[in-house]
């Protein structure tokens, strides 16, 4: 009798962990959900679907669940483009290619403090603020449903002429990936040049 009662309770406990089904349809569970290719232990971020790069679906912190994807993509493209320019500029200065007279004899790492002291950085900040104000008008209209593509300002469209949709998609994909690489690279370059007090190639 005791063995029968024990077996009954063990069976009931095991059944509690068995997925139930209703009308012959198996219920989906978090473990069975689609996973992010970039982070296989995390669920696929559904809001990135349809955007270039959704084959990787890298969003481990879930930003796409809290912010509009158009805004996130706009920010990523802007920061990526700035980083690509910054990488080239940082290297050029350390190779001796200097345009501003105050920059003569300075490295990229040492130029910052001198330019702040001379007031050059203040001028740059003003122009950057003006550029942000103008660009936000386009971003605001985009977020209100204007249909504008994130990051599109009408520049570089000549590269799309004569190309198929697949080729254009590849160009846009390459821009995103190169921008991501540049953001990481610039951080590494600055860290190496300041910490070790070395110039290009920062080793």
N, C-alpha and C positions, 0 to 999 in steps of 0.2 A: 504493500500500500504506500509506504513512504517513498519507494522508488518511483512509483507512478506519479505521485504529487511533485517530486523533484523534477522529473522529466517534463511535466506539464509547464512548470515555471521556466525551465530552461528554454523550452520551445517558444514560449511567449516572449521571453527576453530577446531571443534571436529574431523573431518576427518583427520586433519593433525597429530593427535596423535594415529591414528589407524594403526597397522602394515599392510603393503601392501603385496599382494601376486602376484606372477608372474607364469602363466601357472598352476595355481592350487596348487603351492608349497608354503607353509608358510615359510617366511624368519625367520631365527633364530635371536634372540636378546641376548644381554648380560645377561638379566634377566632369559632367558630360558636355558642358558648354564649350563653344569654340574658344580656342586659346590664341593669345597674341603670338605671332611668329617670332617677334623679338624677345618676348618674355613668356616662354611656354608655360610657366606656372601661374600666369595671370590671365584673366578672361580677356577676350578680344574687345577693345574699346570701340563700341558700335558707332560712335559719332565721327570717327575718322574714316569710316567707309565712304568711298566715292571720291576721296581726296587723293592726290598724288602722294604715294608713299604708304597707302593703306595695305600694301603687301607686307610691310614690316610691322605696321601698327604699334609703334613705340610710344606708349603713354603710360608709364608705370605709376605715375602719381595721379592719374585720372583727371588732368586739367580739362580735357574735352567734355567732362561731365558737368563742369561748373562755368566754363566760358564758351562763347560762340566759336566754332571751328574756323570761321572766316577770319575772326580777329586773331586767333592763335597762329594761323598760317601767315597772315599779314606780318605779325610780329617776327615769326621765324625767318621769313624772307628778308625783312628789313635788317635784322641783326646779322643774318648770314652774309648779305651783300656788304654791310659795313665791315664785317670781320675779314672778308676777302680783300677789300681795299686796304684794311689796316695791316694785314700780313705783308702785302706788297710794299706799303709805305714804310713799315718798320724795318724791313730788310734793306730797302733802298737807302734809307738814312744811314744805317750801319755800314753800307758799302760806299758811303761818301757822296751820295747823290742828295744834295741839300739845296732847296730853293730859297728859303727864308734867310735873310742876312743874319738874324739872331741865332740861326742853327749851325753856323759854321763852327767846326771843331767839336761838336756835341754828338753823342750817341743817341739812339732812340730812348734809352733808359734815362739819360741825364738831361735830355731836352725838356722834359716836363716841368721840372722846378724852375728852370731858367725862363721858359715861356710864360709860366704863371707870374713870375716876378716882373717880366716885361709887359704884362697885360695882354699878350697875344691870345692866351687861352680864354680870356673874357670875351674877346671879339669872336672867337670861334663859337663860344657858347651862345652868343646872340644869334648868329647865323643858323645854328642848329635849332634853336627855339623857333625861329621863323619857318624853317623847313618842316618842323613838327606840326606847327599850326596849319600850314597849307596842306600837308599830307593827311592830317586828321579830318579835314573836310571830306576827302575822298573816302576815308575809312568810315566816317559817320554815315555817309550816304549808302555805302555798301551794307552796313549793319541794318539799315532801314529798308533794304530790299531793292537796291538800284540794279542789281544784277552784275555789278562790277566784280571781276575776278580778283581775289586777294593778291596784292603785290603788283597789280598791273597799273602802270603809269604811262603807257604808250611808248616806252623806250625799248629798243632792240627788237621790234616786231619784224624788221627786215630779215632776221634770222629764220623766221617762220615761213617766208615765201618759198613756194615750190616744194614744201615738205608735207608729208602725209600726217594725219592726226596722230599716228603712232610715233612718228619721228619727233613731232612737237612735244608729245608727252614725255619722250625720252630726254629732250633738252631741258624741260622743266624739272624733271626728276634729277638730272645731273646738277642743276643749279642748287636744288635743295640739299643734296648730298655734299656738294662742295662747300656750301655755306656752313653746314654742320661741322665738317672737317676743319674749316677755317676758324670757327669759334673755339674749338678745342685747341687748334694749333696756336692761335694768338695768345691764349692763356698760358700755354707751355713756353712760348718764346719769351714772353715778358718775365715769367717766373725765372727761367734759366738766365736771362741776361741780367736781371737785377740781383738774383741770389749769388750767382757765380761771377758777376762783373765781367762778362764776356760778350763779344759781338757775334755776328753771323759766322758760322751756323749754330751758335749758342750751345756749344759743348766744350 
